Amino acid sequence: QVQLGEAGGGLVQPGGSLRLSCVASRNFFSISTMGWYRQAPGKQRELVARITSGGSTNYADSMKGRFTISRDIAKNTVYLQMNSLKPEDTAVYYCNAKLPNREYWGQGTQVTVSS
């Protein structure tokens, strides 16, 4: 069992930045991949970025160069630094943990980009 707690969402103007954080209830050595996904109203949930237990990262094309995923192993925390935010980045952002046999989701945090 893994509990995930997200924080850091909010309202930001276009061009602004936010940093999301996700704390896991167990250490990363037992988690294959930690990731961030998002879901906008009326759309399917989509991958934003993910980081493997070995530290490899990958991003959705539309986020490359603007978003950065990182982690603090000692704190069991993964971060998503979001820069140059656009209105189309508005969504609920979810933290995800993939283990060999199942995956877990956080409750989500709302990010709204609007002037």
N, C-alpha and C positions, 0 to 999 in steps of 0.2 A: 504494500500500500504506500502511495506517495501523495502527500498533500502539497498543493502548490498555491502560493499566495502572491498575487500581483499587486503592484502599486505604481503610481506615477502618472496615471492618465489625467486628462483635464482638457481645458479649452485653451487653444493657442492660435495666434494669428498666422496667416500664410507666411511662409518663410521662417517661422520660428522653430524652436527645438523643444523636445521633451526627452526624458530618459525614463524608461519603464524598468521595473525590477521584478524579479520573480524568485521567491525563496522556496526551496524544496525541503521537505521534511526528512530527507535522507541524503547521504552524500552522493556525489556525482559518480563515484566509482562503480555504483550498481546501476547507473542509468546510461543507456546507449547514446541517446541523443536528447538534448534540450532544444526546444524551438519556440518561436513566436509565430502565431497565426493571427489572422484578422478576418472579421466578417462585417461587411457593410450591409445596411438594410436592403433586403431584396436580393442579396448576392450570396454565393456560396462562400464558405470559409476557405481561405487561401493561405499558403505558406508565405511568411515574411522572411524569416531567416532561421537557421539552425546551426548548432554547434555539437560536434560529436564528443565522445569521452576522450578522444585523442586530441581534441582542440581544433579539428578541421571545421571550417565554416562554409556555408553557402547561402545565397540570397536569391530571392525572386528578382527577375530582371529589372522591374520598375523601382526596386529599392536600392540597387547597387549604386554605390557612391554617395548615398544619402543616409542610409541606416548602417549601424554597426552593432553586431552582437558580440558580447564578451561575457566573461564569467569570473567569479571569485570562488575558487574551490573551497577555501577555508570557511566561507560563509554560506556555502551551498546556494549561491545566488547567481542568476544569469540576468544580464542587462540588455536592453535594446536602446541604443542612442539613436534618436531620430532627428535629423537636421533637414533644413529646407523643406519643411512640411507643406503639403498642398491640400486644398480642400478635399481632393479625392482620397486622401489618406484617412479621412474620417471613418471610424469603424470601432467595433469592440475588439480589443487585442487580447488574445488568449495565450497563456503559457502552456507548453506541452512537454511531457516527459515520456520518452519511449524506452521501455525495458524489453528484454528479449521476448516476453510472452504477452505483454499488454501495454497500454498507454494510459496516461492520466492527463486531465485538463484542469486548469485553474478556472476561477469563476469569471474571469474577464475584467478588463478595465477599459472604460470609454475614452477614446481620443477624438476630440472634435477640433477641426481646423476651420476657422471661420473668422472673418473680420467683423 
